[in-house]
Amino acid sequence: MFRSLHMKLVLIMVLLILSLMTVVGAFLMNSVVRFYLDDFYVQMQDVFGDQVFLDDLQPPTQDELEGSVEPVDMLKQVLNSNMGPLGIDNRTRYYYILDSATGAYLTSSDDADTLREKTPNITHVVNALAQGELTEVGSDSDITASYMDLAVPVRRGDSSYIIYIYDSRQTISELNASLFTIIVEALVFGLIISVLLSFLLAKTMTTPIERLTDGVKRVASGNFSRKIEVGSRDEIGILTTTFNDMASVLHSTLEAVEDERNKLDTLFLHMTDGVVAYDRDGALIHCNPAASELLEPVSYTHLTLPTNSR
């Protein structure tokens, strides 16, 4: 099936489109994930790098010092007032306030304990606080993970807490799903177009080759009366022109050889001397009329030669 040039060109075009769309699709989807990861950490850096925001998080109020207000409640108020800059939507992104010693859940933006596991960033900050490192931030990102997160230690008065921002990357998943659908649709249309174009290209290439093949067959059968039509000036056109020239030279050469042969036949025919020619095996090749008259009735159709005379 794939011995045909048509099918080979179609297969090459299909494989080209498949490999191209696979590489482009993987690159685009990976770029989308990387973009959202970078955007998330840049946004968090801008917010937690704002000195005004840090000043609101860390110093305890008078009510806290007097014990009438819990520090966790004040931290929650500060975070609630900055949900916009933090991108908290309680759909894909949440904030949590955790215990600094154990990483246990204290409260969150939606007042629901939806934190199911201690992520590596939480564990990293908990271990750092246990060793007295109060400024260590957990911000390791993993492009293959199903979430984005950030763990920041905060000291408010005599107590330490961990502010944990968690993003489920649902937006990225939805965007990648839409992107994948677009890539598949583009791949289908690309394959259809590539198949049609490959058939057109194959027809353009194979038609002069088929004409050239027919011309070769005619020359091989001894028909030199018709030249092959040259339909283009590309490599195939040059090959066709060269073949026509070769066929013309070959025809002239064969005619010259035939003329010489006719001359020799005429010469042998009218010679008065007898001429008999044998091949290496002793078989008769040529015998003129004079030799026939001289040798009759002797059989001369085969001659046995000594071995050393060959």
Solvent accessible surface area in square Angstrom, and as a share of the most:
residue,aa,sasa,rsa
1,M,169,0.75
2,F,97,0.40
3,R,224,0.82
4,S,48,0.31
5,L,63,0.31
6,H,47,0.21
7,M,46,0.20
8,K,94,0.40
9,L,25,0.12
10,V,14,0.08
11,L,69,0.34
12,I,103,0.52
13,M,44,0.20
14,V,33,0.19
15,L,99,0.49
16,L,97,0.48
17,I,32,0.16
18,L,67,0.33
19,S,59,0.38
20,L,94,0.47
21,M,37,0.17
22,T,92,0.53
23,V,100,0.57
24,V,58,0.33
25,G,4,0.04
26,A,63,0.48
27,F,136,0.57
28,L,70,0.35
29,M,56,0.25
30,N,82,0.42
31,S,40,0.26
32,V,27,0.16
33,V,14,0.08
34,R,101,0.37
35,F,129,0.54
36,Y,60,0.23
37,L,2,0.01
38,D,69,0.36
39,D,68,0.35
40,F,1,0.00
41,Y,40,0.15
42,V,84,0.48
43,Q,49,0.22
44,M,1,0.01
45,Q,133,0.59
46,D,93,0.48
47,V,15,0.08
48,F,22,0.09
49,G,57,0.55
50,D,65,0.34
51,Q,114,0.51
52,V,104,0.60
53,F,8,0.03
54,L,40,0.20
55,D,70,0.36
56,D,69,0.36
57,L,0,0.00
58,Q,77,0.34
59,P,72,0.45
60,P,45,0.28
61,T,48,0.28
62,Q,115,0.51
63,D,68,0.35
64,E,18,0.08
65,L,120,0.60
66,E,121,0.54
67,G,60,0.57
68,S,83,0.53
69,V,41,0.24
70,E,108,0.49
71,P,28,0.18
72,V,27,0.16
73,D,71,0.37
74,M,33,0.15
75,L,0,0.00
76,K,36,0.15
77,Q,105,0.47
78,V,20,0.12
79,L,0,0.00
80,N,64,0.33
81,S,88,0.57
82,N,31,0.16
83,M,47,0.21
84,G,63,0.61
85,P,73,0.46
86,L,0,0.00
87,G,27,0.26
88,I,13,0.07
89,D,71,0.37
90,N,57,0.29
91,R,133,0.48
92,T,7,0.04
93,R,27,0.10
94,Y,37,0.14
95,Y,0,0.00
96,Y,3,0.01
97,I,0,0.00
98,L,0,0.00
99,D,44,0.23
100,S,16,0.10
101,A,76,0.59
102,T,74,0.43
103,G,3,0.03
104,A,47,0.36
105,Y,62,0.24
106,L,73,0.36
107,T,18,0.11
108,S,0,0.00
109,S,14,0.09
110,D,50,0.26
111,D,101,0.52
112,A,39,0.31
113,D,72,0.37
114,T,55,0.32
115,L,28,0.14
116,R,198,0.72
117,E,108,0.48
118,K,116,0.49
119,T,3,0.02
120,P,98,0.62
121,N,4,0.02
122,I,0,0.00
123,T,59,0.34
124,H,76,0.34
125,V,0,0.00
126,V,22,0.13
127,N,76,0.39
128,A,6,0.05
129,L,24,0.12
130,A,88,0.68
131,Q,136,0.61
132,G,53,0.51
133,E,84,0.38
134,L,89,0.44
135,T,123,0.71
136,E,61,0.27
137,V,65,0.37
138,G,1,0.01
139,S,51,0.33
140,D,110,0.57
141,S,55,0.35
142,D,76,0.39
143,I,48,0.24
144,T,116,0.67
145,A,23,0.18
146,S,87,0.56
147,Y,40,0.15
148,M,5,0.02
149,D,5,0.03
150,L,10,0.05
151,A,0,0.00
152,V,14,0.08
153,P,14,0.09
154,V,5,0.03
155,R,112,0.41
156,R,7,0.02
157,G,30,0.29
158,D,135,0.70
159,S,43,0.28
160,S,23,0.15
161,Y,20,0.08
162,I,0,0.00
163,I,0,0.00
164,Y,0,0.00
165,I,0,0.00
166,Y,52,0.20
167,D,10,0.05
168,S,37,0.24
169,R,20,0.07
170,Q,73,0.33
171,T,52,0.30
172,I,4,0.02
173,S,67,0.43
174,E,88,0.39
175,L,74,0.37
176,N,20,0.10
177,A,60,0.46
178,S,60,0.39
179,L,32,0.16
180,F,114,0.47
181,T,69,0.40
182,I,105,0.53
183,I,20,0.10
184,V,59,0.34
185,E,92,0.41
186,A,44,0.34
187,L,37,0.18
188,V,74,0.42
189,F,132,0.55
190,G,18,0.18
191,L,44,0.22
192,I,93,0.47
193,I,97,0.49
194,S,4,0.03
195,V,45,0.26
196,L,118,0.59
197,L,92,0.46
198,S,0,0.00
199,F,91,0.38
200,L,117,0.58
201,L,79,0.40
202,A,0,0.00
203,K,117,0.50
204,T,88,0.51
205,M,68,0.30
206,T,8,0.05
207,T,42,0.24
208,P,23,0.14
209,I,69,0.35
210,E,92,0.41
211,R,79,0.29
212,L,21,0.10
213,T,61,0.35
214,D,70,0.37
215,G,2,0.02
216,V,70,0.40
217,K,132,0.56
218,R,49,0.18
219,V,25,0.14
220,A,88,0.69
221,S,92,0.59
222,G,49,0.47
223,N,61,0.31
224,F,41,0.17
225,S,101,0.65
226,R,163,0.59
227,K,143,0.61
228,I,11,0.06
229,E,123,0.55
230,V,68,0.39
231,G,59,0.56
232,S,44,0.29
233,R,233,0.85
234,D,68,0.35
235,E,137,0.62
236,I,29,0.15
237,G,4,0.04
238,I,110,0.56
239,L,97,0.48
240,T,4,0.02
241,T,61,0.35
242,T,78,0.45
243,F,23,0.10
244,N,16,0.08
245,D,80,0.42
246,M,99,0.44
247,A,14,0.11
248,S,55,0.36
249,V,98,0.56
250,L,70,0.35
251,H,66,0.30
252,S,66,0.42
253,T,69,0.40
254,L,85,0.43
255,E,89,0.40
256,A,55,0.42
257,V,87,0.50
258,E,82,0.37
259,D,77,0.40
260,E,95,0.43
261,R,150,0.55
262,N,73,0.37
263,K,127,0.54
264,L,94,0.47
265,D,63,0.33
266,T,74,0.43
267,L,104,0.52
268,F,54,0.22
269,L,98,0.49
270,H,134,0.60
271,M,60,0.27
272,T,127,0.74
273,D,94,0.49
274,G,33,0.32
275,V,39,0.22
276,V,43,0.25
277,A,37,0.29
278,Y,57,0.22
279,D,53,0.27
280,R,170,0.62
281,D,92,0.48
282,G,0,0.00
283,A,38,0.30
284,L,58,0.29
285,I,110,0.56
286,H,58,0.26
287,C,32,0.19
288,N,2,0.01
289,P,58,0.36
290,A,15,0.12
291,A,2,0.02
292,S,27,0.18
293,E,135,0.61
294,L,132,0.66
295,L,60,0.30
296,E,114,0.51
297,P,139,0.88
298,V,97,0.56
299,S,94,0.61
300,Y,45,0.17
301,T,90,0.52
302,H,110,0.49
303,L,74,0.37
304,T,120,0.70
305,L,52,0.26
306,P,83,0.52
307,T,124,0.72
308,N,141,0.72
309,S,65,0.42
310,R,135,0.49
